[in-house]
Amino acid sequence: MPWIELEGAANVRDLGGLATQDGGETAVGRLLRGDNLQELSPSDVARLVGDIGLTTVVDLRSTAELVSEGPAPLDAVAAVRHAHHPILPEQGSATDVVADVLLAQDRDEQDRSRYPADPLCGHYLGYLEDRPDQVVAALRSVAAADGAALVHCAAGKDRTGVVVALALTAVGVRPQDVVADYAATGERITGIVERLRRSPTYAADINSKPAEEHRPRPQTMTAFLEQVRARYGGVNGWLAGHGFGQDDLGLLHARLRRP
């Protein structure tokens, strides 16, 4: 896994080099994924912007999280465009930091009703049902980036995991590699949890369960992709049904695939 080692973030990696079903692969330095970016150091910013060529940050956090957390170091970089696409319903002061925490809250029954065998998979399906406009807009922001696009939320696990899985699947990455990328966040779960515990925005949610229970299960992403196929005819079928047409898909292909 091509991790990008940073002082101020635990779960940042480059999604280049993933095999596609037609024998190609994704391009390096085009799509990155990450966790909370509030603690990036000056050297982290220099590496991301100067060395890797970051031009777009795709922020999936809620408005409440943005207000609570305040400005992040990359906000001050004029060369970086910031695209805010909250893919959870805006719920006033709710932070919704790590999505599976919501399974013990008021969305529990709705998530379970969507997919009783794995309520977290049901929660992911809720992104597509509740905020399709924001999910599609996030993919358009990735496709429109001049340089590298970094998709992130708080942990870089749930919201980021779903948007990245949609992007990779749309350009033909093999399902097993999409699932493996999702599960790779588990390698960094201790560092992710430690960082989020330092934030008043996220500490209560994080401390509501043992760190190990925040670890992503590959079965959840497998089930999610299978349900998208069964319910919507696949990722591209769902995208087409929400206005992400062939021109959009062509731009995403050109952006993420090696020539």
N, C-alpha and C positions, 0 to 999 in steps of 0.2 A: 504494500500500500504506500503510495508516494505522499507521506506525511510532510507537511510544511511546519517545521519546528519553530515556534514562536515563543517569546517570553510571556506574552499576555493573553494567549488563547491555547486551549488544549486539544481542539478537535478540528483542525484545519488541514485539508488535503486537496490535492489536484486530481481531477477525474480524467486526466488524459491516459492513454494507453489501454483503455478497456476494449475488449474484442467485440465486434459487431457480428450479427448473424450472417452477413454476406461476406465475411472475411476481411473487413476493414477494421479500423479502430478509431477511438476518439483522439482528438488532438490535445497535446499538452499545452497548458497555459491559457486555456479558454474558459473552463468551468471549474471553479473552486467551491468547496462547501466548508462551513465553519460554525462555531458556536458563538457565544457572546464576545463582542469585539471591544468592550468598554475598557479593558485593561491593556490594550496594545501599547507597547513601548515605542519610542522614536525609531529604534532599529527595526522593530516589526513593521512599522509603516514604511520605512525605507525599503525593506525587502519586498513587501507586497507591491508597492507602487513602482519603485525604481527597478528592482530586479525581475519581478514576475510580470509587471505590466498591468496591474489592476486598474481598471477604469470605471467599474460599476459595482456598487454594493446593492444587493437585492435583499431587503430587510423584511422578514416575514412576521416580525413581532407585532403585538397589538399596539394601538395608540397609547394605551395606559402604560405599557412597558416602556415605550419611548420617552414618555413624560417622566416616569419614575426614575429611569436610569440616567436621563440627561444626555448631553453631548458626548460623543465618542471621539477618539483621536482622529479617525479617518474623516469625520465631519469637517475638519478644518482644512482638508486637502482639496484645493480648487479643481484639480484635475480628475477627481473622482466624483462620478454621478451617484446620487443616492435615490433608489427607487423603493418606496414603502408600499408593500402589498400584504396587509394583514389577512391571513387566511383562516382565522377563527372569527366567529361573530364578535363584534365589539360589544363588550359587556361592562361598560362603565369602568370601575376601578379594578376589574379582574385582570390578573396578570397572565394566567394560563401558561405558566412557564414551561413545564414539561407536560406534554399532553396527557400522558397516562395518569397523572395526578387527578385529572378530571373524572376518572372512572369512579372515584369515591365521592364525587360532587353531583351537582344537579343534572349533568349530562349523562350520568351513568345509564339510566334506563334507555335513553335514546340510542346511545352507542351499542348497548346490548341488543336492542331490537334490530339494528342494522345488520349485525353479524354476531349472533349469540356465541358461536364457537370461540371467538377472540374479540372481546369488546374494544381492544385498542385498534384492531383492524376496522371495526365499525366506526371508531372515532376518525380514522383516516378517511374512510368513505364519506364522513361528514364534511370534510374539507371540500370535496367535490360537489356535494349537495348544497351546502350552505353558502360557500363563497366561490363559485366557479369563475366569476369575473376576476377575482384577485389571483386565483391560481393561473388563469390564462395570461393575465397581465404580467405575472412574475416570469413566465416563460418567454413572453415577448421582450421583457427587459434583458433577459439572458441573450436572446437572439440578436438584439440590437446593439449589444456592447461592442465598443471599438477594440477593446483589449480583453483582459480577463474579467469575468464576472464572478463575484463571490456571493453565494446564496447563504444566508444564515438566519438563525432565530436566537434562542437562548442557549439550549444545549446542543443544537445542531443535530438533533436526533429525529424528532417526529415531524414537525412542519418542514424543516429542511429535507429530511429523509424522503418525504412524499414528493415534494416539488422536484428534487433531484431525480428520483426514480421515474417520474413522468418524463422529464427531459431526456434521460438516458434511454428509456424505452422507446420514446418517439423517434430517436435517431438510430434505432436498431441494435442497441447493446443487448447482449444475451441476458435472458432473465436471471440466470445463475450469477452473473456478474453484478447485476443490479442488486440482488439480494445480498451478495457478499459485501458490496460497498455499504449497504445499510447496516449490516451486522458489524462492520469494522469499527463503528463508533464505540462498541463495547470494549475495545482495547484501551480506550481513553476515558472510560466512565469515571474512574476515581478522580482524575484531574478535573473533569467537567464538574462533578459534584462539589469538589473543594472550592472551585472558583465561584460557583453560583451561591454557595453558602455564605460567601463574603458580601453578597449583595442583599440589602434589605428588601429589594423587590422580590427575590426568589427564595430566600432562606427558609421561610415557613413551608413552602411547597416542597422544597428539596428535603427538608428534615421530616416530612410526614411519613417517609418510608425509608428502609435501609438502602444504602447506595446501590447494592447489588440488584435491587428490584427495578432500578432505572435502566438496567442493561437491555439493549434491544434484542429481541428474539428474531432470528431469521424467518421463523415460521409466520410471523406477523406480516412481513413484507411479501412472502410467498402468497399468503392468503389474500392480501390486498390486490396484488397483480392478477390473481386468478378471479377475484370478484369483479375487477374492472373489465376483464375479458367477458365474464358471464353476463354482466349487467349492461355493459355499454358497447360491446363489440371490440374491446381493447382500448388502449390508451389513445391511439389515433382516432378511433371512433368517438370517444368521449370528447377529445379536443375539437374535432370537426363539428360536433353537436353544440359546441359553445363558441363558435366563431373563429377557431384557430384553424384556418384553411390551408390549402396547399402552398400558397405564397408564404405564409408564416412557417409552415413546416420546412419549406425549402431554405428559408433563412436560418432556421435552427440547425438543419443538416450542415449547411455551409459553415456555420459558426463552430460546431462541435466536432465534426468529423475531419479526419486527416484527408487531404486531397488524394 
